[in-house]
């Protein structure tokens, strides 16, 4: 494939990412026939089909998957070369791609805003998704850094702890357990637990907690996001185990309460993760240093502001009312 151009690889990478010729054309401001022609040229040079049509859907062949991976790798090398040259000129610039697991989206934007305030020349891209997708992005080197709890074990990474991550049980304010001072974990066995999808770090932590306290879980309902879980808890569908960093707003307006379950909060840690073989550019190095020195303080400040706004729960109000009667 001696005559392949960078433009062709860029076009094919967009097709592979979107699995759509029309979406790739829209992103690159090209016509769909122009995109199809460039992909056809790549196939002619490769001597193998790169895509296949399944109805209206586009799928990558094995050759297409490999070429897409290589195209992303080449694009990343070019980006790193540009940032290295910028650093040699003494320019604080560059582009930083950060992947964030969905639970961290409640504080990550504030961290990035503070970093941008200190380094206005750095362009930043924030990618929020579930843990499995963020790990995939790390694996194929399509992001520089990731904010997550437990680092992947399928490949070597550097994982720097930057803050504590408390996990708690939550309920609707009118739940019978709301407002109780000491809740035996075994009482959770009689409740419906609203849990995240398999592979979620929060779900794994819940399962370890139940096992450690010998709790036989009763009914379960699997939901795909923290937002859906919070809405379901507020609606009275059950209890959930969730990051305390995700419930500041709902607690502040009295829509959710934190349950005083013995053994909680479960303390985990937030980590900044990157591949061991990743060559960090100046912008990434600056962000690693920033998180190491400021990450914990900034998150505690955010959580502290939310806690200061927490209104008395409905259950607490009811308890006070009963005492007066």
C-alpha positions as CSV (number, residue, x, y, z in Angstrom):
1,X,0.0,0.0,0.0
2,X,2.8,2.4,-1.0
3,X,0.5,5.0,-2.6
4,X,-2.0,5.4,0.4
5,X,-2.4,9.0,1.4
6,X,-3.1,10.5,4.8
7,X,-6.3,11.9,3.4
8,X,-7.6,8.5,2.4
9,X,-6.7,7.1,5.9
10,X,-8.6,10.0,7.6
11,X,-11.6,9.4,5.4
12,X,-11.6,5.6,6.1
13,X,-11.1,6.2,9.9
14,X,-14.3,8.3,9.9
15,X,-16.2,5.7,8.0
16,X,-15.0,3.0,10.4
17,X,-15.9,5.1,13.5
18,X,-19.4,6.0,12.3
19,X,-20.0,2.8,10.3
20,X,-21.7,5.1,7.8
21,X,-20.5,6.7,4.6
22,X,-23.0,9.5,4.9
23,X,-22.1,10.4,8.4
24,X,-18.4,10.3,7.5
25,X,-19.1,12.6,4.6
26,X,-21.0,15.0,6.8
27,X,-18.2,15.1,9.4
28,X,-15.5,15.8,6.7
29,X,-17.6,18.2,4.6
30,X,-17.4,15.9,1.6
31,X,-20.0,14.3,-0.7
32,X,-20.9,10.7,-0.1
33,X,-19.6,9.6,-3.6
34,X,-16.3,11.2,-2.8
35,X,-16.0,9.2,0.4
36,X,-17.0,6.0,-1.3
37,X,-14.4,6.6,-4.1
38,X,-11.6,7.0,-1.6
39,X,-12.6,3.9,0.3
40,X,-12.8,2.0,-3.0
41,X,-9.3,3.2,-3.8
42,X,-8.0,1.9,-0.5
43,X,-9.6,-1.5,-1.2
44,X,-8.0,-1.6,-4.6
45,X,-4.6,-1.0,-3.0
46,X,-5.2,-3.4,-0.2
47,X,-6.5,-6.1,-2.5
48,X,-9.1,-7.0,0.2
49,X,-12.6,-5.7,0.9
50,X,-12.6,-3.3,3.9
51,X,-16.3,-2.9,4.4
52,X,-19.4,-4.9,3.7
53,X,-23.0,-3.9,3.4
54,X,-25.7,-5.5,5.5
55,X,-28.9,-3.9,4.4
56,X,-28.5,-0.2,5.2
57,X,-25.7,-0.9,7.7
58,X,-22.0,-0.8,7.1
59,X,-19.7,-3.4,8.7
60,X,-16.0,-3.6,8.7
61,X,-14.2,-6.8,7.5
62,X,-11.2,-8.1,9.4
63,X,-9.0,-6.2,7.0
64,X,-11.1,-3.1,7.6
65,X,-10.8,-3.4,11.4
66,X,-7.0,-3.7,11.1
67,X,-6.7,-0.7,8.7
68,X,-8.9,1.4,11.0
69,X,-6.7,0.6,14.0
70,X,-3.6,1.5,12.0
71,X,-5.2,4.7,10.8
72,X,-5.9,5.8,14.3
73,X,-2.4,5.0,15.4
74,X,-0.9,7.0,12.5
75,X,-3.2,10.0,13.3
76,X,-2.1,9.8,17.0
77,X,1.6,9.8,16.0
78,X,1.1,12.8,13.9
79,X,-0.7,14.6,16.7
80,X,2.1,13.8,19.1
81,X,4.7,15.0,16.6
82,X,2.9,18.3,16.3
83,X,2.7,18.8,20.1
84,X,6.4,17.8,20.5
85,X,7.4,20.5,18.0
86,X,5.2,23.0,19.7
87,X,6.9,22.2,23.0
88,X,10.3,22.8,21.4
89,X,9.2,26.2,20.4
90,X,8.3,27.0,24.0
91,X,4.6,27.2,23.2
92,X,2.1,25.9,25.7
93,X,-0.4,24.4,23.4
94,X,-1.5,21.0,22.2
95,X,-4.7,18.9,22.2
96,X,-5.7,16.7,25.1
97,X,-8.2,13.9,24.9
98,X,-9.6,12.7,28.2
99,X,-12.0,9.8,28.7
100,X,-14.3,9.8,31.8
101,X,-16.4,7.0,33.1
102,X,-20.0,8.2,33.4
103,X,-19.9,8.4,37.2
104,X,-17.2,11.0,37.1
105,X,-19.1,13.3,34.8
106,X,-20.5,15.1,37.8
107,X,-17.1,16.6,38.7
108,X,-14.9,16.2,35.7
109,X,-16.1,19.3,33.8
110,X,-15.2,21.5,36.8
111,X,-11.7,20.0,36.9
112,X,-11.2,20.6,33.2
113,X,-12.5,24.2,33.5
114,X,-10.0,24.9,36.2
115,X,-7.2,23.3,34.2
116,X,-8.2,25.4,31.1
117,X,-8.2,28.5,33.2
118,X,-4.5,27.8,34.0
119,X,-3.6,26.6,30.6
120,X,-5.8,28.4,28.1
121,X,-3.7,27.4,25.1
122,X,-4.5,23.7,25.5
123,X,-7.4,22.4,23.4
124,X,-9.4,19.7,25.3
125,X,-11.8,17.0,24.3
126,X,-13.9,15.3,27.0
127,X,-15.3,11.8,26.2
128,X,-17.9,10.4,28.6
129,X,-19.0,6.8,28.4
130,X,-19.4,3.6,30.4
131,X,-16.3,1.9,31.8
132,X,-16.1,-0.7,29.0
133,X,-16.0,1.9,26.3
134,X,-13.4,4.1,28.1
135,X,-11.2,1.0,28.5
136,X,-11.5,0.3,24.8
137,X,-10.5,3.9,24.0
138,X,-7.4,3.4,26.2
139,X,-6.6,0.1,24.5
140,X,-6.6,1.6,21.0
141,X,-4.8,4.7,22.1
142,X,-7.7,7.0,21.0
143,X,-7.6,9.0,24.3
144,X,-4.6,10.3,26.2
145,X,-5.9,9.9,29.8
146,X,-8.8,8.3,31.6
147,X,-10.6,9.2,34.8
148,X,-11.9,6.0,36.4
149,X,-12.0,3.9,39.5
150,X,-10.5,0.5,38.8
151,X,-7.8,0.4,36.0
152,X,-8.1,-2.3,33.4
153,X,-6.0,-5.4,33.7
154,X,-6.0,-6.5,30.0
155,X,-3.0,-4.2,29.3
156,X,-0.3,-2.4,31.3
157,X,-1.3,1.1,32.6
158,X,-0.1,3.7,35.0
159,X,-2.9,4.5,37.5
160,X,-2.4,7.5,39.8
161,X,-4.8,8.0,42.7
162,X,-6.0,11.6,43.0
163,X,-9.1,11.5,45.3
164,X,-11.3,9.3,47.5
165,X,-14.5,8.0,45.9
166,X,-17.2,7.2,48.5
167,X,-20.0,4.9,47.6
168,X,-23.3,5.0,49.5
169,X,-26.8,3.5,49.6
170,X,-29.6,5.9,48.6
171,X,-33.4,5.9,49.0
172,X,-36.4,8.1,48.4
173,X,-37.1,10.4,51.4
174,X,-40.3,8.6,52.3
175,X,-38.7,5.1,52.4
176,X,-39.0,3.3,55.8
177,X,-35.2,3.1,56.1
178,X,-34.7,6.8,55.5
179,X,-33.6,8.7,58.7
180,X,-32.7,5.5,60.6
181,X,-29.3,5.9,62.4
182,X,-28.0,2.3,62.2
183,X,-29.1,0.0,59.4
184,X,-27.9,-3.6,59.4
185,X,-26.7,-4.5,55.9
186,X,-28.7,-7.7,56.1
187,X,-31.9,-5.5,56.0
188,X,-31.0,-4.8,52.4
189,X,-31.8,-8.3,51.5
190,X,-35.5,-7.5,51.7
191,X,-35.3,-4.6,49.4
192,X,-35.3,-4.2,45.6
193,X,-31.8,-3.1,44.6
194,X,-31.4,-1.0,41.5
195,X,-28.0,-1.8,39.9
196,X,-25.8,-0.9,37.0
197,X,-24.9,-3.1,34.0
198,X,-22.3,-5.9,34.2
199,X,-18.8,-4.5,34.0
200,X,-19.7,-1.3,36.0
201,X,-17.2,-0.5,38.7
202,X,-20.1,0.5,41.0
203,X,-21.8,-2.8,40.5
204,X,-18.6,-4.7,41.3
205,X,-18.2,-2.7,44.5
206,X,-21.8,-3.5,45.5
207,X,-21.4,-7.2,44.9
208,X,-18.2,-7.2,47.0
209,X,-20.0,-5.3,49.8
210,X,-23.0,-7.8,49.9
211,X,-20.6,-10.7,49.8
212,X,-18.4,-9.3,52.7
213,X,-21.5,-8.7,54.8
214,X,-23.1,-12.0,53.9
215,X,-26.2,-10.3,52.5
216,X,-28.5,-12.5,50.3
217,X,-29.8,-10.0,47.8
218,X,-33.5,-10.1,46.9
219,X,-35.0,-8.6,43.9
220,X,-32.8,-6.7,41.5
221,X,-33.5,-4.3,38.6
222,X,-30.7,-3.5,36.1
223,X,-30.5,0.0,34.8
224,X,-28.0,1.5,32.4
225,X,-27.1,4.9,33.8
226,X,-26.8,6.8,37.1
227,X,-29.4,9.2,36.0
228,X,-32.0,6.5,35.3
229,X,-31.1,4.9,38.7
230,X,-31.6,8.1,40.6
231,X,-35.0,8.7,38.9
232,X,-36.1,5.2,39.7
233,X,-35.1,5.5,43.4
234,X,-37.0,8.8,43.6
235,X,-40.0,7.1,42.1
236,X,-39.9,4.5,44.9
237,X,-38.8,1.5,42.8
238,X,-36.1,0.5,45.2
239,X,-32.7,1.3,46.8
240,X,-29.4,1.8,45.0
241,X,-25.7,1.8,45.7
242,X,-24.1,4.8,44.0
243,X,-21.2,7.3,44.1
244,X,-21.8,10.0,46.6
245,X,-20.4,12.4,44.0
246,X,-23.4,11.9,41.8
247,X,-26.2,12.8,44.2
248,X,-25.4,16.4,45.4
249,X,-28.2,18.1,43.6
250,X,-30.9,15.6,44.5
251,X,-29.9,15.6,48.1
252,X,-29.8,19.4,48.2
253,X,-33.5,19.6,47.2
254,X,-34.6,16.7,49.3
255,X,-35.3,14.3,46.5
256,X,-32.9,11.6,47.7
257,X,-31.4,10.6,51.0
258,X,-28.2,8.8,52.0
259,X,-28.9,5.7,54.1
260,X,-26.9,5.1,57.2
261,X,-25.9,1.5,56.4
262,X,-23.3,0.0,58.7
263,X,-20.0,-0.3,56.7
264,X,-20.7,2.7,54.4
265,X,-19.6,4.8,52.8
266,X,-17.4,2.3,51.0
267,X,-14.2,4.2,50.2
268,X,-12.8,3.6,46.8
269,X,-10.4,5.9,44.9
270,X,-10.5,7.9,41.7
271,X,-7.5,7.3,39.4
272,X,-6.0,9.0,36.4
273,X,-5.1,6.2,34.1
274,X,-2.9,6.0,30.9
275,X,-1.1,3.3,29.0
276,X,2.4,2.4,30.3
277,X,3.7,2.8,26.7
278,X,2.0,6.1,26.2
279,X,4.3,9.0,25.4
280,X,2.8,11.9,27.2
281,X,3.0,15.2,25.5
282,X,3.5,18.5,27.5
283,X,-0.3,19.1,27.9
284,X,-0.9,15.6,29.2
285,X,2.0,15.9,31.7
286,X,0.6,19.2,32.9
287,X,-2.8,17.6,33.5
288,X,-1.3,14.7,35.4
289,X,0.6,17.2,37.6
290,X,-2.6,19.3,38.0
291,X,-4.7,16.3,39.1
292,X,-2.0,15.1,41.5
293,X,-1.8,18.4,43.3
294,X,-5.4,19.8,42.9
295,X,-7.8,17.0,42.0
296,X,-8.7,15.9,45.6
297,X,-9.1,19.5,46.9
298,X,-11.3,20.6,44.0
299,X,-13.6,17.5,44.3
300,X,-13.9,18.0,48.1
301,X,-14.8,21.6,47.5
302,X,-17.6,20.6,45.0
303,X,-18.9,18.0,47.4
304,X,-18.8,20.4,50.3
305,X,-20.8,23.0,48.4
306,X,-23.5,20.3,47.6
307,X,-23.5,19.1,51.2
308,X,-24.0,22.6,52.5
309,X,-27.2,22.9,50.5
310,X,-28.7,19.5,51.6
311,X,-32.2,20.1,52.8
312,X,-33.8,18.0,55.7
313,X,-35.3,14.9,54.2
314,X,-39.0,14.2,54.2
315,X,-38.3,11.3,56.6
316,X,-36.4,13.6,59.0
317,X,-39.2,16.1,58.9
318,X,-41.7,13.4,59.6
319,X,-39.7,12.2,62.6
320,X,-39.5,15.7,64.1
321,X,-43.3,16.0,63.6
322,X,-43.9,12.8,65.5
323,X,-41.8,13.9,68.4
324,X,-43.8,17.1,68.7
325,X,-47.1,15.2,68.8
